[in-house]
Amino acid sequence: MRKVVYIIFLMSIVLLVAFGTSLETTKKANFILDTKTKFFVAGKEVKIQFTSNLQATVPQLYIVHSYGKTLIQGTNKNGKLTFKLPQIYSNKTGIVSWFLIFNEEIVTQGVFEITPNRNKQTKIENYLGPRSILAGGKQSTMMVAVPTDGLDNPVIENTPVLIKNQFFNNITIDARKTKNFIAWKNIFSDRQIGKILFSTECKNIVTKEIDTEVCPNIASNFSIHFTRNHEFADGNQITTLSTSIIKDQFDNIVSDGTLVTFIIINQKSTILKTFGTTIKGIATGQLLHPDHPDLYTVKGYITGISESNSLFINYKPILSAFNFTFSDQNRTITVGPLKSFMNQLVPDGIKVTVKIIHENKLVATLQEDSSNGITTFHILADFYKAKNYRFEITTLGITQKSQLKYYDLNQ
């Protein structure tokens, strides 16, 4: 009997609580904002409190923060409603809008601000660019400093920042104030080349140095010259083309690796090229001597930027005439020995051509390379069946003609 009475008592209490909660959700609710603070410090606890006539029901607080949006479930202690902002939100600065929601309706709303924590150690992020500029004072690099508190929030507006830069013996310290989270300064190049070093300081916190390279400006016009062992067209030696020390308009030597193109035009208007890259401002190119007398016109270019003077290089013939003989019933032609300007044998590989002519018509052109000054040609009967031929032999720019040669077709 006592157990039945106890169960009935418990059920009555549950029904009373449920009935009371039902009444709270239907009666008109009043909410008074107790938290009058409009500013909170980042990293510290942020609470929004209300006084309400609700004793059990807890509405929700909707938060709109620069970090995101969320619904906060609060607590209700005898009509005192408390909503605590999550730590991830309270660590970040910015304007926070809140909306108190009861029975799916906004019953009140407001805003507050989370400000940077001045007690946290300041940090500075530096950004510098471009990291290379041309000398002359027309190009600049920008130093941007972003000071933050220990929670990575930008410091308050107008916080002083010292921007320092050094170039050779000049050290400049410029005080700037943050605006829109940053402090910045443009630094223009000098007429000289070198490195500009930068660092920043804010609230006695200093940064490491970073640098921008001041590079030579575009090259000015330059001159070229040549050197060679001799002036003969032997097809063997090398002529070396060299530039003067190439500089910009501010007398700075151009960067190593600047490409110089040497354009060579011969007497037949054939265009040749050789290239060189600068080392300490000087570029060199190499040019093989022709195997015949010629006059080269040479000019150097840094494409689209600058050019050199014109240079004329004359190559003299190494011989005025050469020997050639016929043997084996005129079927073998021996050219040479070819001798050079000191009466020495020419280098191996000198080209010799023979034009075979019949009745003033070119039949064939044969070409061979010399070896030990000698070149041999064979006029094969299976291919050349006419009774007579005339020959024109050319080497090292010299052409000599043979007499008409007769052939026995029975041989």
DOZA-774116 format. One record per residue (C-alpha): residue number from 1; chain; residue in one letter; x, y, z. Coordinates in pm, whole numbers, plus 50000, padded with zeros to 5 digits. Layout:
% DOZA-774116
i;ch;aa;X;Y;Z
NUM;A;A;X;Y;Z
...
This chain:
% DOZA-774116
i;ch;aa;X;Y;Z
1;A;M;50000;50000;50000
2;A;R;50282;50244;50093
3;A;K;50460;50162;49762
4;A;V;50147;50253;49560
5;A;V;50112;50585;49743
6;A;Y;50485;50666;49677
7;A;I;50451;50597;49303
8;A;I;50142;50819;49282
9;A;F;50338;51098;49459
10;A;L;50628;51082;49213
11;A;M;50396;51090;48915
12;A;S;50226;51399;49052
13;A;I;50561;51582;49083
14;A;V;50654;51498;48722
15;A;L;50319;51619;48597
16;A;L;50355;51945;48794
17;A;V;50704;52012;48647
18;A;A;50586;51934;48296
19;A;F;50281;52155;48345
20;A;G;50503;52437;48476
21;A;T;50739;52412;48178
22;A;S;50445;52416;47943
23;A;L;50318;52731;48108
24;A;E;50666;52896;48070
25;A;T;50674;52833;47699
26;A;T;50329;52984;47648
27;A;K;50339;53280;47885
28;A;K;50499;53612;47774
29;A;A;50872;53600;47846
30;A;N;51074;53902;47955
31;A;F;51450;53936;47904
32;A;I;51672;54208;48045
33;A;L;52035;54233;47930
34;A;D;52263;54238;48232
35;A;T;52593;54252;48042
36;A;K;52660;54618;47970
37;A;T;53016;54572;47843
38;A;K;53056;54651;47475
39;A;F;53424;54558;47455
40;A;F;53597;54234;47545
41;A;V;53968;54148;47528
42;A;A;54071;53864;47300
43;A;G;54173;53549;47485
44;A;K;53960;53622;47790
45;A;E;53622;53477;47881
46;A;V;53324;53635;47704
47;A;K;52984;53595;47874
48;A;I;52647;53745;47785
49;A;Q;52394;53741;48073
50;A;F;52021;53815;48094
51;A;T;51757;53830;48368
52;A;S;51433;53655;48272
53;A;N;51104;53552;48423
54;A;L;51172;53203;48291
55;A;Q;51273;52959;48563
56;A;A;51354;52647;48360
57;A;T;51344;52710;47987
58;A;V;51666;52830;47824
59;A;P;51651;53017;47492
60;A;Q;51938;53007;47238
61;A;L;52187;53276;47151
62;A;Y;52278;53304;46781
63;A;I;52630;53448;46721
64;A;V;52756;53609;46400
65;A;H;53135;53645;46421
66;A;S;53406;53710;46162
67;A;Y;53529;53358;46243
68;A;G;53188;53205;46173
69;A;K;52829;53165;46293
70;A;T;52699;52942;46570
71;A;L;52415;52874;46813
72;A;I;52504;52881;47183
73;A;Q;52308;52686;47441
74;A;G;52317;52875;47774
75;A;T;52225;52798;48134
76;A;N;51932;52917;48349
77;A;K;51979;52951;48724
78;A;N;51667;53093;48884
79;A;G;51601;53325;48591
80;A;K;51966;53420;48536
81;A;L;52054;53328;48177
82;A;T;52426;53291;48094
83;A;F;52578;53235;47748
84;A;K;52951;53173;47717
85;A;L;53125;53234;47386
86;A;P;53337;52934;47271
87;A;Q;53712;52988;47315
88;A;I;53777;52965;46941
89;A;Y;53553;53271;46895
90;A;S;53667;53469;47197
91;A;N;54031;53444;47080
92;A;K;53956;53637;46760
93;A;T;53899;54009;46735
94;A;G;53614;54177;46551
95;A;I;53252;54286;46575
96;A;V;53017;54021;46711
97;A;S;52641;54036;46654
98;A;W;52412;53834;46879
99;A;F;52044;53739;46860
100;A;L;51845;53587;47149
101;A;I;51600;53332;47013
102;A;F;51295;53213;47209
103;A;N;51015;53005;47061
104;A;E;51188;53037;46721
105;A;E;51166;53413;46733
106;A;I;51429;53686;46791
107;A;V;51330;53852;47116
108;A;T;51630;54085;47150
109;A;Q;51966;54150;46983
110;A;G;52285;54350;47014
111;A;V;52654;54379;46927
112;A;F;52986;54388;47106
113;A;E;53352;54398;46999
114;A;I;53649;54179;47082
115;A;T;53967;54389;47084
116;A;P;54334;54282;47056
117;A;N;54503;54162;47373
118;A;R;54770;54419;47461
119;A;N;54910;54196;47733
120;A;K;55006;53926;47485
121;A;Q;55350;53951;47326
122;A;T;55342;54120;46987
123;A;K;55436;53927;46676
124;A;I;55531;54078;46339
125;A;E;55492;53929;45993
126;A;N;55696;54101;45721
127;A;Y;55635;54095;45348
128;A;L;55887;54243;45103
129;A;G;55861;54259;44729
130;A;P;55968;54262;44461
131;A;R;56293;54102;44580
132;A;S;56493;54251;44292
133;A;I;56466;54595;44130
134;A;L;56665;54788;43870
135;A;A;56907;55063;43966
136;A;G;56826;55422;43876
137;A;G;56560;55537;44120
138;A;K;56252;55458;43912
139;A;Q;56171;55117;44056
140;A;S;56080;55050;44418
141;A;T;56019;54768;44658
142;A;M;55751;54770;44928
143;A;M;55803;54668;45290
144;A;V;55478;54561;45458
145;A;A;55463;54487;45831
146;A;V;55165;54312;45992
147;A;P;55195;54331;46373
148;A;T;54963;54101;46570
149;A;D;54899;54007;46928
150;A;G;54989;53665;47065
151;A;L;54660;53524;46937
152;A;D;54734;53632;46580
153;A;N;54493;53924;46587
154;A;P;54598;54249;46416
155;A;V;54692;54519;46663
156;A;I;54470;54825;46704
157;A;E;54468;55098;46438
158;A;N;54750;55360;46449
159;A;T;54993;55136;46638
160;A;P;55347;55274;46571
161;A;V;55580;55055;46366
162;A;L;55944;55135;46288
163;A;I;56051;55038;45934
164;A;K;56429;55030;45896
165;A;N;56638;54995;45582
166;A;Q;57012;55004;45509
167;A;F;57199;55056;45180
168;A;F;57577;55079;45200
169;A;N;57649;55340;45471
170;A;N;57298;55485;45485
171;A;I;57057;55363;45752
172;A;T;56701;55499;45751
173;A;I;56443;55453;46025
174;A;D;56090;55558;45941
175;A;A;55800;55557;46189
176;A;R;55471;55445;46036
177;A;K;55134;55373;46194
178;A;T;54916;55077;46116
179;A;K;54617;55136;45893
180;A;N;54382;54858;45793
181;A;F;54601;54617;45996
182;A;I;54930;54698;45818
183;A;A;55215;54948;45812
184;A;W;55406;54990;45487
185;A;K;55673;55190;45306
186;A;N;55800;55216;44947
187;A;I;56178;55227;44905
188;A;F;56316;55334;44567
189;A;S;56639;55203;44419
190;A;D;56966;55394;44412
191;A;R;57191;55456;44112
192;A;Q;57431;55197;44254
193;A;I;57376;54823;44269
194;A;G;57378;54622;44591
195;A;K;57146;54487;44860
196;A;I;56892;54687;45059
197;A;L;56842;54532;45405
198;A;F;56513;54570;45591
199;A;S;56375;54504;45937
200;A;T;56080;54626;46144
201;A;E;56006;54691;46511
202;A;C;55682;54719;46704
203;A;K;55639;54743;47082
204;A;N;56007;54657;47134
205;A;I;55973;54341;46925
206;A;V;56220;54334;46634
207;A;T;56236;54110;46327
208;A;K;56514;53944;46132
209;A;E;56659;54122;45830
210;A;I;56537;54052;45479
211;A;D;56674;54201;45161
212;A;T;56604;54322;44810
213;A;E;56869;54315;44538
214;A;V;56928;54631;44335
215;A;C;57034;54496;43994
216;A;P;57203;54674;43703
217;A;N;56971;54857;43467
218;A;I;56949;54774;43097
219;A;A;57279;54776;42911
220;A;S;57405;55077;42718
221;A;N;57569;55051;42377
222;A;F;57913;54891;42380
223;A;S;58211;54826;42156
224;A;I;58362;54503;42023
225;A;H;58709;54398;41907
226;A;F;58876;54076;41788
227;A;T;59195;53878;41835
228;A;R;59342;53600;41618
229;A;N;59668;53413;41560
230;A;H;59692;53521;41197
231;A;E;59486;53677;40921
232;A;F;59487;53388;40676
233;A;A;59175;53202;40560
234;A;D;59298;52856;40650
235;A;G;58964;52714;40772
236;A;N;59141;52602;41089
237;A;Q;59218;52882;41334
238;A;I;58978;53069;41564
239;A;T;58902;53440;41573
240;A;T;58786;53551;41919
241;A;L;58529;53829;41941
242;A;S;58516;54027;42267
243;A;T;58307;54313;42400
244;A;S;58415;54605;42608
245;A;I;58296;54603;42970
246;A;I;57921;54641;42922
247;A;K;57759;54883;43166
248;A;D;57423;55047;43223
249;A;Q;57365;55420;43203
250;A;F;57461;55456;43569
251;A;D;57803;55297;43515
252;A;N;57705;54966;43677
253;A;I;57845;54650;43515
254;A;V;57561;54441;43373
255;A;S;57465;54115;43541
256;A;D;57670;53804;43468
257;A;G;57504;53584;43209
258;A;T;57376;53868;42990
259;A;L;57352;53719;42639
260;A;V;57535;53892;42354
261;A;T;57469;53782;41995
262;A;F;57740;53846;41736
263;A;I;57599;53875;41383
264;A;I;57850;53815;41101
265;A;I;57779;53894;40736
266;A;N;58027;53776;40470
267;A;Q;58084;53907;40118
268;A;K;57811;53683;39978
269;A;S;57563;53831;40232
270;A;T;57545;53502;40417
271;A;I;57457;53559;40784
272;A;L;57648;53373;41054
273;A;K;57599;53391;41431
274;A;T;57798;53324;41743
275;A;F;57702;53391;42105
276;A;G;57862;53483;42434
277;A;T;57743;53556;42788
278;A;T;57894;53821;43007
279;A;I;58131;53752;43294
280;A;K;58221;54069;43482
281;A;G;58063;54262;43197
282;A;I;58262;54105;42911
283;A;A;58120;53858;42659
284;A;T;58329;53657;42411
285;A;G;58240;53452;42104
286;A;Q;58448;53234;41876
287;A;L;58452;53230;41500
288;A;L;58620;52974;41274
289;A;H;58836;53117;40998
290;A;P;58686;53069;40652
291;A;D;58860;52837;40409
292;A;H;58868;53106;40140
293;A;P;58946;53479;40129
294;A;D;58657;53678;40272
295;A;L;58559;53999;40450
296;A;Y;58341;53965;40757
297;A;T;58125;54248;40893
298;A;V;58054;54184;41263
299;A;K;57815;54356;41504
300;A;G;57713;54263;41859
301;A;Y;57360;54285;41999
302;A;I;57188;54248;42333
303;A;T;56850;54174;42183
304;A;G;56607;54462;42206
305;A;I;56836;54659;42436
306;A;S;57170;54772;42295
307;A;E;57422;54717;42016
308;A;S;57789;54759;41931
309;A;N;57991;54925;41662
310;A;S;58049;54747;41329
311;A;L;58373;54553;41298
312;A;F;58543;54451;40973
313;A;I;58763;54140;40964
314;A;N;58957;54059;40646
315;A;Y;59089;53710;40576
316;A;K;59371;53668;40324
317;A;P;59429;53365;40100
318;A;I;59691;53116;40215
319;A;L;59797;53031;39857
320;A;S;59773;53179;39510
321;A;A;59789;52855;39311
322;A;F;59809;52479;39360
323;A;N;59923;52174;39168
324;A;F;59705;51904;39023
325;A;T;59795;51606;38802
326;A;F;59616;51345;38590
327;A;S;59712;50977;38578
328;A;D;59569;50635;38485
329;A;Q;59462;50748;38135
330;A;N;59327;51069;38292
331;A;R;59096;50870;38524
332;A;T;59270;50982;38845
333;A;I;59311;51346;38950
334;A;T;59553;51424;39231
335;A;V;59528;51771;39385
336;A;G;59818;51894;39594
337;A;P;60019;51885;39797
338;A;L;59840;52197;39923
339;A;K;60071;52428;40116
340;A;S;59987;52716;40347
341;A;F;60139;53060;40417
342;A;M;60463;52918;40571
343;A;N;60491;52654;40302
344;A;Q;60352;52401;40550
345;A;L;60091;52146;40454
346;A;V;59736;52264;40505
347;A;P;59533;52110;40792
348;A;D;59346;51792;40713
349;A;G;58985;51839;40608
350;A;I;59029;52119;40354
351;A;K;58751;52082;40099
352;A;V;58838;52037;39734
353;A;T;58573;52033;39463
354;A;V;58600;51920;39100
355;A;K;58345;52021;38838
356;A;I;58325;51783;38542
357;A;I;58224;51965;38221
358;A;H;58140;51815;37881
359;A;E;58073;52040;37584
360;A;N;58032;52338;37818
361;A;K;57772;52157;38026
362;A;L;57822;52067;38391
363;A;V;57804;51691;38421
364;A;A;57885;51643;38792
365;A;T;58049;51803;39095
366;A;L;58278;51590;39312
367;A;Q;58398;51691;39658
368;A;E;58661;51540;39887
369;A;D;58852;51645;40200
370;A;S;59228;51674;40200
371;A;S;59455;51439;40396
372;A;N;59821;51528;40441
373;A;G;59768;51803;40187
374;A;I;59656;51562;39913
375;A;T;59311;51499;39763
376;A;T;59241;51230;39503
377;A;F;58945;51197;39263
378;A;H;58856;50902;39038
379;A;I;58674;50956;38708
380;A;L;58511;50616;38671
381;A;A;58455;50491;38316
382;A;D;58125;50332;38412
383;A;F;57981;50672;38495
384;A;Y;58168;50910;38267
385;A;K;58150;50760;37914
386;A;A;58210;51067;37695
387;A;K;58521;51097;37480
388;A;N;58642;51414;37650
389;A;Y;58589;51626;37961
390;A;R;58714;51952;38099
391;A;F;58767;52006;38475
392;A;E;58745;52305;38713
393;A;I;58919;52243;39047
394;A;T;58847;52472;39345
395;A;T;58998;52484;39693
396;A;L;59073;52754;39950
397;A;G;58895;53010;39730
398;A;I;59117;52944;39430
399;A;T;58980;52790;39107
400;A;Q;59201;52640;38835
401;A;K;59092;52492;38503
402;A;S;59233;52194;38322
403;A;Q;59279;52146;37952
404;A;L;59040;51924;37763
405;A;K;59112;51561;37853
406;A;Y;59047;51277;37609
407;A;Y;58946;50924;37698
408;A;D;58985;50590;37519
409;A;L;58644;50430;37554
410;A;N;58800;50088;37505
411;A;Q;58993;50113;37826
